Structure formats: structure tokens, C-alpha cells
């Protein structure tokens, strides 16, 4: 796997080298035919057939979700990038063996990402919270004060999440931020639905207790 | 109770804010992922080297080769096959000068007749109540 460099890589989503080696329309679709309406399964087949547009579409469709979950669970941007890149690499490698319709590609990717997060944490045994990992608010129309408050709230949520046990944190992120269903989470975490319900309930209670004293500080008033 | 509700409401608001603020994907990561896709496809196109995988055909050929070596090669296998064929032939149609194998171990044709010393009617009569 090619290691990325933050300084050497050009800031483009679809670089010229890839376009040259992998021109659009070399798969089953005609040149110019949109791929954005296709399912993940269909895009993966197109990728296997060598269509560069499928790569771009799958990357932009799946990797942000994978990266978001990894960052919430790990609390560290660099580690989340590593996990996302590795998870996507596994996706590309297993593409020829994927059985369309048997499972959702996004669920498979979540599962790979969660397992990579667990492996990473096991290796570390006692990570740290990187506050730079918390995303900045994208809405520039809000005032500076509001943006600062949004940032403070996201920091507070991330710090609280990092105080949860690992499995609780994963379940809470998948349930309440990614809004997956309990059966989906059960499949991703390889546990029963009841265990997911228990993990999310306990996680939410713990988060509420952690954040209870910070309501006013975070700008939440009783009225 | 009211505090718990407030805390839960705060948490729900924070979750909602987190959902509305998607984590921006770094552009260098996007580029790296798409380069990996190119590398992985090239890897997928390379056929698996067959010489490193023991196939059923190769294993079967190995067993036959070992058996041939143990017997002594193709001429020895031909001699063994001829000897087997002669044995079967002699067994089915023995020459007249050869003794009867049954007589050699003490049996004769008469001793092999079933129910020779019994009266069938007596036997059947015993079974009738």
C-alpha cells in the first residue's frame, strides 16, 4: 500500500496519473454515462472491470463515513486516516470476490474499520485524545462566537466519548451519530442485538452523566 | 428526574450537531485511497502463481511416480502384470496335471455336499409342532 504524504500529494481528488492509466469508460458503461445513481455493488463490479469513475464514486461515497466513524472512535486524526486507508485498501482487494446482494458494502466497511480500530487500540493500550481531531464547523455563515461554541460542544462530546469503554463508544457512535439500526450494529460488532441495546443504553447514560455538569458551559440553558 | 431529562436532551442535541457536522475528508487521504485502488487492481489482475499451490493433479502424479519407483520401474510393472494375468488364467482353467487344491487340504467333492448325512423330511418334521 502506498503511504500517503501530506506534503507531496497534490490537492486534487482525481489526479492526472490515475486518469491516464485508468480512463473513464473502460468498464461496462459508456463514456459520460453517470455512475452516481448506481448501487455500491454495481460500482464495485465496475471497479473490478477497470472503470476509474467507480473508484472516484466509491471513494467519495464510502470513505468519509469510514473516516468519520474512525475519528469518533479513535479520537485521533492520523490514526483515523490510517484506519480509513487500510479499510479502503481491503475493499479494493476483496472486490473481485464480493458477492453482490449478500451484504451491504457500507456495513462490511464499517465492520472492517471497527476491527482495525480495535486492533490499533490493543496495540496502543492507553491512547490519547487529539482535540485537533474534532472537525471544525463547516458552516461559515454562522458568527465566530457560534462557531466557537459549536467547536466547544464537539470537543466536549468527543472528550466524553473517549471516556467510555471501547465497545460502548463504538456502539454509541454507530447508533447515535451514524444512525445505524441495532441489527446492523450487531452485524458490524459481531454481537447480539440485545448486547447492542445494552451497550448503547449504558453508553448514553454514562455520557449524560459526564456532560451533566457542563450544560451551562456549553450554552444550554434551562429555558 | 428533571436533571436526567435535561442531560439526555443535551446529549441528543450534541449528537444532532455531530451528525450535521460531517468530518471533512482530507484531500491527501482521498488521493492515497484512489492510488491504492489502482495498486490493488493491478494486484488482482496478476494470476496466482500455480507452482506454489499443490494441486490435486500434481499430488496424484506424485503418488503414481512413487509407486512405480517402489515396484522397480516400467519393465518390472509389466512383469508383475503378466504374472497376475497367468495366475488368474491358471486359477480359472487349471491344467490337468495340477492337483486339486481342495484335495490337498483334505477335502473331497463328496465332503462338500450339504445335508449329506441328513434326511430332509426328518429335519422338516422336527419343525412342525
Contacts between the chains, C-beta under 8 A, distances in Angstrom:
chain1	res1	chain2	res2	distance
A	1	B	36	5.6
A	1	B	39	7.0
A	2	B	32	6.4
A	2	B	35	5.1
A	2	B	36	6.2
A	2	B	39	6.2
A	3	B	32	7.7
A	4	B	28	5.3
A	4	B	29	6.4
A	4	B	31	7.0
A	4	B	32	3.4
A	5	B	28	7.2
A	6	B	26	7.8
A	6	B	28	5.1
A	9	B	27	7.7
A	9	B	28	4.3
A	9	B	31	4.7
A	9	B	32	6.8
A	10	B	31	7.0
A	11	B	27	4.7
A	11	B	28	7.3
A	12	B	27	7.2
A	12	B	31	6.8
A	13	B	27	6.7
A	13	B	30	5.2
A	13	B	31	7.3
A	13	B	34	7.7
A	14	B	34	6.9
A	15	B	31	6.0
A	15	B	34	7.5
A	15	B	35	7.9
A	17	B	35	8.0
A	18	B	34	5.7
A	18	B	35	6.9
A	18	B	38	5.9
A	21	B	38	6.4
A	22	B	38	6.3
A	22	B	41	8.0
A	47	B	37	6.8
A	47	B	41	7.2
A	48	B	41	7.6
A	48	B	44	7.3
A	50	B	41	6.7
A	55	B	34	5.6
A	55	B	37	4.5
A	55	B	38	7.7
A	56	B	34	6.8
A	59	B	30	6.1
A	59	B	33	5.2
A	59	B	34	5.6
A	59	B	37	7.2
A	60	B	30	7.5
A	63	B	25	6.1
A	63	B	29	7.3
A	63	B	30	7.0
A	63	B	33	5.7
A	64	B	22	6.4
A	64	B	23	6.9
A	64	B	24	8.0
A	64	B	25	4.6
A	67	B	23	5.9
A	67	B	25	5.4
A	67	B	29	7.1
A	68	B	22	6.2
A	68	B	23	4.0
A	71	B	23	5.4
A	72	B	18	7.6
A	72	B	23	7.8
A	81	B	26	6.6
A	81	B	29	5.2
A	84	B	29	6.4
A	84	B	33	7.4
A	85	B	29	6.5
A	85	B	32	5.7
A	85	B	33	6.0
A	85	B	36	6.7
A	88	B	33	4.7
A	88	B	36	6.5
A	88	B	37	7.7
A	89	B	33	7.8
A	89	B	36	4.7
A	89	B	40	6.3
A	92	B	36	6.1
A	92	B	37	4.8
A	92	B	39	8.0
A	92	B	40	3.4
A	92	B	41	6.8
A	92	B	44	7.9
A	93	B	40	4.9
A	93	B	43	6.9
A	93	B	44	6.9
A	95	B	40	7.5
A	95	B	41	7.9
A	95	B	44	7.0
A	96	B	44	5.2
A	135	B	21	5.7
A	135	B	22	7.4
A	135	B	23	4.7
A	135	B	24	6.0
A	136	B	24	7.9
A	137	B	21	5.9
A	138	B	21	6.5
A	138	B	22	7.5
A	138	B	24	6.8
A	150	B	17	6.5
A	150	B	21	7.2
A	153	B	14	5.8
A	153	B	17	5.8
A	154	B	14	7.9
A	154	B	17	6.8
A	154	B	18	6.5
A	154	B	21	6.5
A	156	B	14	7.2
A	157	B	14	4.5
A	157	B	15	7.7
A	157	B	17	7.8
A	157	B	18	6.0
A	176	B	15	4.5
A	177	B	15	6.0
A	177	B	18	5.0
A	177	B	19	5.8
A	179	B	19	7.0
A	204	B	8	7.5
A	204	B	11	6.5
A	207	B	11	5.5
A	208	B	4	7.0
A	208	B	7	3.9
A	208	B	8	5.6
A	208	B	10	7.4
A	208	B	11	5.1
A	209	B	7	7.1
A	211	B	7	6.5
A	211	B	10	5.8
A	211	B	11	6.3
A	211	B	14	7.2
A	212	B	3	6.7
A	212	B	6	7.8
A	212	B	7	4.4
A	212	B	10	7.7
A	215	B	6	6.5
A	215	B	7	7.4
A	215	B	10	5.3
A	218	B	10	7.3
A	218	B	14	8.0
A	220	B	6	7.8
A	220	B	9	7.9
A	220	B	10	5.2
A	220	B	13	6.9
A	222	B	6	7.2
